[in-house]
């Protein structure tokens, strides 16, 4: 049921999704969904909490594993992991896009639960990498949005990208190539 809810919320957003559609997609009775989840809002929060937890675990583990490295190397490894996560979890970006496009309680909740902690830590790493000449100059938070956009948009429009580039996302070389291009847009060799 949670996987069906994730796919429905990613496809249609909160407002475009009904619990009946989720039940149909999961192949269960609507009453079963209602029994397990208080309402659509409660179901949405559980789905997003699970997704955010996957993201938080990825981010925290990469952050902790790289604390001994220089800031630009730590940042690069975190960004590489973010790209792999984005490839495996495009629904994360769809849900974030649906909710981030308008003000409201769900956006406020997302900001406090996942967006602000990630942005604070990552922006600090960007500023440190900028100070040594290893990262393009500009507002670190704005640059982080640009990085996220360059990474995620390709995965969100998979069918188009595969058709235009005559490639398959199943080819590990594609993700590696995408990663290299995204990183090269932002990282610098101060030489």
C-alpha positions as a LaTeX table, in Angstrom:
\begin{tabular}{lrrr}
\hline
Residue & $x$ (\AA) & $y$ (\AA) & $z$ (\AA) \\
\hline
Unk1 & 0.00 & 0.00 & 0.00 \\
Unk2 & 2.83 & 2.40 & 0.82 \\
Unk3 & 4.54 & 1.77 & $-2.51$ \\
Unk4 & 1.27 & 2.40 & $-4.35$ \\
Unk5 & 0.78 & 5.60 & $-2.36$ \\
Unk6 & 4.33 & 6.72 & $-3.15$ \\
Unk7 & 3.75 & 6.24 & $-6.88$ \\
Unk8 & 0.36 & 7.98 & $-6.81$ \\
Unk9 & 1.64 & 10.98 & $-4.85$ \\
Unk10 & 4.68 & 11.21 & $-7.13$ \\
Unk11 & 2.53 & 11.01 & $-10.27$ \\
Unk12 & $-0.33$ & 13.30 & $-9.27$ \\
Unk13 & 0.72 & 15.19 & $-6.15$ \\
Unk14 & $-1.27$ & 15.31 & $-2.94$ \\
Unk15 & $-4.23$ & 17.20 & $-4.38$ \\
Unk16 & $-4.53$ & 15.02 & $-7.49$ \\
Unk17 & $-4.46$ & 11.74 & $-5.57$ \\
Unk18 & $-7.31$ & 10.03 & $-3.77$ \\
Unk19 & $-7.13$ & 7.17 & $-1.29$ \\
Unk20 & $-9.45$ & 5.25 & $-3.62$ \\
Unk21 & $-6.87$ & 5.56 & $-6.44$ \\
Unk22 & $-4.15$ & 4.36 & $-4.07$ \\
Unk23 & $-6.25$ & 1.38 & $-3.00$ \\
Unk24 & $-6.94$ & 0.51 & $-6.65$ \\
Unk25 & $-3.24$ & 0.75 & $-7.52$ \\
Unk26 & $-2.32$ & $-1.42$ & $-4.52$ \\
Unk27 & $-5.02$ & $-3.94$ & $-5.39$ \\
Unk28 & $-6.67$ & $-3.66$ & $-1.97$ \\
Unk29 & $-10.08$ & $-2.57$ & $-0.75$ \\
Unk30 & $-10.45$ & 1.09 & 0.06 \\
Unk31 & $-11.69$ & 0.16 & 3.54 \\
Unk32 & $-8.39$ & $-1.62$ & 4.26 \\
Unk33 & $-6.48$ & 1.53 & 3.40 \\
Unk34 & $-8.80$ & 3.57 & 5.61 \\
Unk35 & $-8.33$ & 1.07 & 8.44 \\
Unk36 & $-4.52$ & 1.33 & 8.38 \\
Unk37 & $-4.24$ & 5.06 & 7.75 \\
Unk38 & $-6.35$ & 7.74 & 9.37 \\
Unk39 & $-6.72$ & 9.82 & 6.20 \\
Unk40 & $-4.92$ & 10.90 & 3.04 \\
Unk41 & $-2.80$ & 13.44 & 4.94 \\
Unk42 & $-1.64$ & 10.77 & 7.40 \\
Unk43 & $-0.81$ & 8.39 & 4.57 \\
Unk44 & 1.09 & 11.14 & 2.71 \\
Unk45 & 3.15 & 11.93 & 5.81 \\
Unk46 & 4.07 & 8.26 & 6.33 \\
Unk47 & 5.07 & 7.89 & 2.68 \\
Unk48 & 7.18 & 11.05 & 2.75 \\
Unk49 & 8.71 & 10.19 & 6.15 \\
Unk50 & 9.84 & 6.84 & 4.71 \\
Unk51 & 11.27 & 8.54 & 1.64 \\
Unk52 & 12.95 & 11.24 & 3.71 \\
Unk53 & 14.39 & 8.60 & 6.00 \\
Unk54 & 16.01 & 6.87 & 3.00 \\
Unk55 & 17.45 & 10.22 & 1.99 \\
Unk56 & 18.57 & 11.11 & 5.54 \\
Unk57 & 20.31 & 7.75 & 6.02 \\
Unk58 & 22.11 & 8.15 & 2.69 \\
Unk59 & 23.17 & 11.71 & 3.49 \\
Unk60 & 24.19 & 11.05 & 7.11 \\
Unk61 & 26.18 & 7.93 & 6.31 \\
Unk62 & 28.07 & 9.65 & 3.49 \\
Unk63 & 28.68 & 12.71 & 5.68 \\
Unk64 & 30.02 & 10.63 & 8.56 \\
Unk65 & 32.15 & 8.45 & 6.29 \\
Unk66 & 33.89 & 11.48 & 4.79 \\
Unk67 & 34.52 & 13.73 & 7.81 \\
Unk68 & 38.31 & 13.28 & 7.58 \\
Unk69 & 38.45 & 14.56 & 4.00 \\
Unk70 & 38.95 & 18.10 & 2.76 \\
Unk71 & 35.61 & 19.87 & 2.33 \\
Unk72 & 35.60 & 19.78 & $-1.47$ \\
Unk73 & 36.30 & 16.02 & $-1.53$ \\
Unk74 & 33.66 & 15.40 & 1.11 \\
Unk75 & 31.19 & 17.50 & $-0.88$ \\
Unk76 & 32.00 & 15.67 & $-4.10$ \\
Unk77 & 31.36 & 12.28 & $-2.51$ \\
Unk78 & 28.10 & 13.52 & $-1.00$ \\
Unk79 & 27.03 & 14.85 & $-4.40$ \\
Unk80 & 27.92 & 11.55 & $-6.07$ \\
Unk81 & 25.78 & 9.70 & $-3.55$ \\
Unk82 & 22.97 & 12.21 & $-4.11$ \\
Unk83 & 23.07 & 11.46 & $-7.84$ \\
Unk84 & 22.87 & 7.71 & $-7.22$ \\
Unk85 & 19.99 & 8.28 & $-4.78$ \\
Unk86 & 18.18 & 10.46 & $-7.33$ \\
Unk87 & 18.56 & 7.78 & $-9.98$ \\
Unk88 & 17.09 & 5.11 & $-7.69$ \\
Unk89 & 14.37 & 7.36 & $-6.20$ \\
Unk90 & 12.95 & 9.73 & $-8.84$ \\
Unk91 & 9.68 & 9.76 & $-6.87$ \\
Unk92 & 11.51 & 11.76 & $-4.20$ \\
Unk93 & 11.98 & 14.64 & $-6.64$ \\
Unk94 & 8.46 & 14.40 & $-8.03$ \\
Unk95 & 6.93 & 14.67 & $-4.56$ \\
Unk96 & 9.27 & 17.51 & $-3.62$ \\
Unk97 & 8.38 & 19.33 & $-6.85$ \\
Unk98 & 4.65 & 18.97 & $-6.21$ \\
Unk99 & 4.91 & 20.30 & $-2.68$ \\
Unk100 & 7.60 & 22.95 & $-3.17$ \\
Unk101 & 5.60 & 24.78 & $-5.80$ \\
Unk102 & 3.10 & 26.21 & $-3.30$ \\
Unk103 & 3.06 & 27.44 & 0.27 \\
Unk104 & 1.28 & 25.39 & 2.88 \\
Unk105 & 1.53 & 23.11 & 5.87 \\
Unk106 & 3.05 & 20.22 & 3.92 \\
Unk107 & 5.84 & 22.45 & 2.59 \\
Unk108 & 6.51 & 23.83 & 6.07 \\
Unk109 & 6.71 & 20.28 & 7.38 \\
Unk110 & 9.09 & 19.27 & 4.56 \\
Unk111 & 11.28 & 22.30 & 5.22 \\
Unk112 & 11.72 & 21.42 & 8.88 \\
Unk113 & 11.94 & 17.65 & 8.40 \\
Unk114 & 14.43 & 17.38 & 5.57 \\
Unk115 & 15.11 & 20.40 & 3.41 \\
Unk116 & 16.58 & 22.83 & 5.94 \\
Unk117 & 18.97 & 20.35 & 7.63 \\
Unk118 & 20.31 & 19.18 & 4.26 \\
Unk119 & 20.64 & 22.73 & 2.91 \\
Unk120 & 22.37 & 24.05 & 6.02 \\
Unk121 & 25.03 & 21.34 & 6.12 \\
Unk122 & 25.58 & 21.19 & 2.36 \\
Unk123 & 25.71 & 24.98 & 1.95 \\
Unk124 & 28.44 & 25.14 & 4.60 \\
Unk125 & 30.45 & 22.55 & 2.68 \\
Unk126 & 29.95 & 24.49 & $-0.55$ \\
Unk127 & 31.18 & 27.70 & 1.11 \\
Unk128 & 34.30 & 25.89 & 2.37 \\
Unk129 & 34.97 & 24.43 & $-1.08$ \\
Unk130 & 34.49 & 27.88 & $-2.60$ \\
Unk131 & 37.02 & 29.38 & $-0.19$ \\
Unk132 & 39.70 & 27.04 & $-1.54$ \\
Unk133 & 38.70 & 27.61 & $-5.17$ \\
Unk134 & 37.28 & 24.09 & $-5.63$ \\
Unk135 & 33.67 & 25.12 & $-6.30$ \\
Unk136 & 32.05 & 27.70 & $-8.57$ \\
Unk137 & 31.34 & 31.02 & $-6.86$ \\
Unk138 & 27.85 & 32.22 & $-5.93$ \\
Unk139 & 25.30 & 31.91 & $-3.17$ \\
Unk140 & 25.81 & 28.34 & $-1.87$ \\
Unk141 & 22.07 & 27.75 & $-1.39$ \\
Unk142 & 21.26 & 28.95 & $-4.91$ \\
Unk143 & 24.04 & 26.79 & $-6.33$ \\
Unk144 & 22.67 & 23.81 & $-4.41$ \\
Unk145 & 19.28 & 24.33 & $-6.09$ \\
Unk146 & 21.01 & 24.50 & $-9.47$ \\
Unk147 & 22.90 & 21.28 & $-8.70$ \\
Unk148 & 19.72 & 19.48 & $-7.60$ \\
Unk149 & 17.96 & 20.63 & $-10.76$ \\
Unk150 & 20.74 & 19.50 & $-13.07$ \\
Unk151 & 20.84 & 16.12 & $-11.37$ \\
Unk152 & 17.18 & 15.36 & $-10.88$ \\
Unk153 & 15.47 & 16.71 & $-13.99$ \\
Unk154 & 17.10 & 14.09 & $-16.20$ \\
Unk155 & 15.79 & 11.30 & $-13.98$ \\
Unk156 & 12.31 & 12.86 & $-13.81$ \\
Unk157 & 11.93 & 12.89 & $-17.59$ \\
Unk158 & 13.44 & 9.48 & $-18.17$ \\
Unk159 & 11.42 & 8.49 & $-21.26$ \\
Unk160 & 12.32 & 11.68 & $-23.11$ \\
Unk161 & 16.01 & 11.53 & $-22.18$ \\
Unk162 & 16.33 & 7.89 & $-23.20$ \\
Unk163 & 14.66 & 8.64 & $-26.55$ \\
Unk164 & 16.61 & 11.81 & $-27.35$ \\
Unk165 & 20.00 & 10.46 & $-26.20$ \\
Unk166 & 19.36 & 6.96 & $-27.58$ \\
Unk167 & 20.45 & 5.50 & $-24.28$ \\
Unk168 & 19.06 & 3.44 & $-21.45$ \\
Unk169 & 19.14 & 4.31 & $-17.77$ \\
Unk170 & 19.77 & 0.59 & $-17.23$ \\
Unk171 & 23.25 & 1.16 & $-18.67$ \\
Unk172 & 25.54 & 1.90 & $-15.69$ \\
Unk173 & 27.66 & 4.03 & $-18.02$ \\
Unk174 & 24.80 & 6.51 & $-18.37$ \\
Unk175 & 24.59 & 7.29 & $-14.64$ \\
Unk176 & 28.38 & 7.55 & $-14.45$ \\
Unk177 & 28.43 & 9.93 & $-17.44$ \\
Unk178 & 25.58 & 12.01 & $-15.96$ \\
Unk179 & 27.43 & 12.17 & $-12.66$ \\
Unk180 & 30.62 & 13.38 & $-14.32$ \\
Unk181 & 28.81 & 16.08 & $-16.27$ \\
Unk182 & 26.88 & 17.37 & $-13.25$ \\
Unk183 & 29.99 & 17.49 & $-11.07$ \\
Unk184 & 32.02 & 19.25 & $-13.78$ \\
Unk185 & 29.48 & 22.08 & $-13.86$ \\
Unk186 & 30.21 & 22.99 & $-10.25$ \\
Unk187 & 33.61 & 21.71 & $-9.12$ \\
Unk188 & 36.81 & 23.51 & $-10.07$ \\
Unk189 & 40.50 & 22.65 & $-10.00$ \\
Unk190 & 42.18 & 25.69 & $-8.47$ \\
Unk191 & 45.45 & 24.44 & $-10.00$ \\
\hline
\end{tabular}
